[in-house]
Amino acid sequence: MTTKMTSPSGSPTTTTSGMTVEELKASLEQSNIRGGLVLDIDETLAATNVAWFERCLHLFGCSKEDTNLNVPQLIDKYHLAQHNPHWNGNPDATQWMHEQREAPEAQDNLPLIPGAVQGVQQLLASNNVNIVGYLTVRPQKVNANTRQWLQESGFPADLPIVAKPDPVPFEQGNQWKAQALHQLWPQVHAIVDDNPKVPTFCGTDYPGTIYLFGRDQVEPAYQWAIPCKTWEDVVTTVRAK
């Protein structure tokens, strides 16, 4: 059974600058916490991809063949904004997307993943689940805006945010996250994350659990992850673990 982290007095001290992996591990060790759960943010709590498609469509339009497609249909077709050839082939759109990854204000007013707030609240109320922070490939420089969004959206904003160090390239973000999960074990034993690259980079030797949000099945490259299509599935699966 895990030791429940109380908030705010029993939780790690947080600031708008967030925590490093090493700081979170040391804080959890000092509090004698093992078996904690961390949460990804983008596409797990925040529907960032929806916001990007909406903003790109407003700023840069779409190709003739996509004229009659709405945002959900465009997402189904291209999955990520950077995969849309109309935007990927536009230098202004490419530059805009690059700047968005580093811009604090780009984290403001993001829509919510359906069920995320309710799911997190249900996990917080569970006696055998201890959410100890957020682990995100967002750069550290956007932490203040991320924390503000968490608070405004109804997520616990006093938990540590462990963000990708600014010098780590965006393309290496999930490799960094996988290394962080290995380093945080056994104080952190699980993560809820939407990106299959995380379990892939973690590998079969990762002793923790990866709840793969938004998926109803896994592929051979990450077959050790546990698929959870919805937040209802996350709550049920995490509570039963």
N, C-alpha and C positions, 0 to 999 in steps of 0.2 A: 504493500500500500504506500502511495506517495505521501510526502509531507506537503500539506496544502500551503501554498504561498498566499499570505494575506496581503491586502492592499489598503492603504499605501504603506503602513508601518513595517510590514514584513517583506515587502518586495524590494528588489534591487533599486538603488537610487537612480533616477533617470533624469536626463536633461534633454533639451531639444536637439542636442548633438548626438544623442543616442549612445550606444555602447559598442565596443568592439567584441569580437568573439571571445578574446581572452578575458575581458572584463566581465562578460556575462558568466563565463564558466567559473571564474574566481568568486563572483558574488553568490552563485548557486552553491558552490562548495562551502563557502562560509556559512550559508544558511542551512547547510546539511540537506539540500534538496537533490533528489534523484528521481528520474522517471518523468521529467517535465515534457510538455508538449509546446512546440512553437508553431506559429502560423505564417504562411506566406501571405502576401497582400494582393499583388496584381493578378487578376483572374481567379483569385480565391476569395477575396473579400471585395475588391474593387473591380468593376467591369471596365477596366482601362482600355481594353481593345475596342469596346463599343464607343467609348469617347473618342478614340483616335479615328475610327472610321467616320464618325459624325463630323469631326473637325476637319479631316482631310476632304471629305465630300463637300463641305461648305467652302473650304479655301481653294481647292484645286479641281473640283468637278469630277467627272468620270468619263470613261470612254463611251463612244456611241453604242457599243454592244451592251453596256451596263446601264444605259439610261433609265430603263424601267425597273431596275433592281433597287430595293430599299436596303437599309443598313444590315438587317439580319441576313438578307440574301447575299449581300456582298461579303459578309463574314463567312457564310457557308461556302462561298466560291473561293475565297482567297485565304481565309483563316486569319492572317495577319496583314495589317495595312502595308507593311513593306513588301508583301508578296504581290500586291496589286501592280501590274506593269504600268498602268497609267500614272501612278504616283511614283513608282520606283524609277521610271524613266524620266521623271521631271526633276531637274536639279533643285528647284525651289522646294518641292515637296520632300525630297531626300534630306535637304538641309534642315527643313522644319522638323522632320521626325528625329533627326540627330539631336537638335536643340531641345526637343521635348523631353528626351531621356535625362537631360541635365538640368532642366528648368524647374525650380521649386514651385512656381505658380501652376505648372502643368499637372500637379497633384491635387489641385483644388477642384471641388465640385464634380468629382468623379461619380458616376452612377454606381449602385450597389449590385453585387451578385445576389440574385434572388435567394432568400433564406439565410444569408450569411449572418446577419445581425442576430436573428433568432437562434441560429445554430450555435453561435459562439456563446450567447447567453445561457443556453441549455448546458453547454459543456462547463461553463463557469459554475453552474449550480450543481454539477455532479461531484459527489464525494471522492470518486476515484480518478478524477481528471484534474491535472494541474497545468494550466496554461501559464507559461513563464516568459513569453515574449513573442516578438515578430522577427522573422528572418527573411530578408528581402534583397533582391539584386538591384533595387533602386540605389543610387549613389548616396553616400552619407550627406552630401550637401543639400538634399531635399528633405531631411529628417523633420525639420520644424513644420513644414507644410504637411508632411505625412501624418505627424502627430495631431495636427489641427483637424485634418480630415477624419482621422480615427475618432476623435472626440465628438465632432459634429455628427458623425454617422451612427454613433451609438456603440462603438467598440471600446473596450478598456484602453484608455489613452495613457495610463500611468505605468504600463508594462514596458520593458526595454524594447527599443528598436535596434536590431543589429542589421545594419545596411552594408552593402558592398563598399569596400574602401574605394575612394574616388580614383586612385591610380590603376585599379583593376579594370581592364577594358570591358565594355558591355558584353562583348562576345564571349568572354570568359566568366561571366557572372554565375552560371550554374555549376561550373567547375569549382569556383570559390565556395558556393553554397554547400556542395557535397563535402568539400574539405572541412567546412565549418561544422557540419553535422557529425562527422567523424571526431572532430576535436571536442565537441560539446558532450559526447557520450561519456559517462552514463547519466550526467545531470539532465541532459535532454535525450529522451529516447524515441521521440517521434515528431513528425511534421505533417501538417496538412498543406499540400502543394499541388498545383495544377500541371506543372511541367514535367513530362516524362524524362527530360534530360537529367533531372535531379536524381531519381533512382538509378538511371543509367550510369551517371558519373560516380554515384556512391558505390556501386558494385555489389557483388554477392557477399563481400566480407563486411558490409555495414551491419552492425548488430541491432540497429534500431528499426523503427517501422515508418514507412512512408505511405500516408493515406493520399492516394492520387485522385484529387478532386476533378470532377467533370468527365470521368471515364467510367464506362461500365465493363471494361475488359482491359487486360494488359497484354503487351507484346513480349516475345522472348527476350528482347534486350533489357527489359525491366520487369520481368515476371514476378519478382519478389515484392513489388509494390502491391498495395491493396486498393483496388478501384472503388471509388465512391462517387456515383454519378451526381448526386444532389447533396445539399447540406443535411437533409434528413438522414441520408445514408451515412454521412460522416458521423453524426451524433450517435446513431445506433451502433456503428462499427467501433468507434472509439470507446464508448461506454462498455462494450462487450469484451474488449481486448484484455 
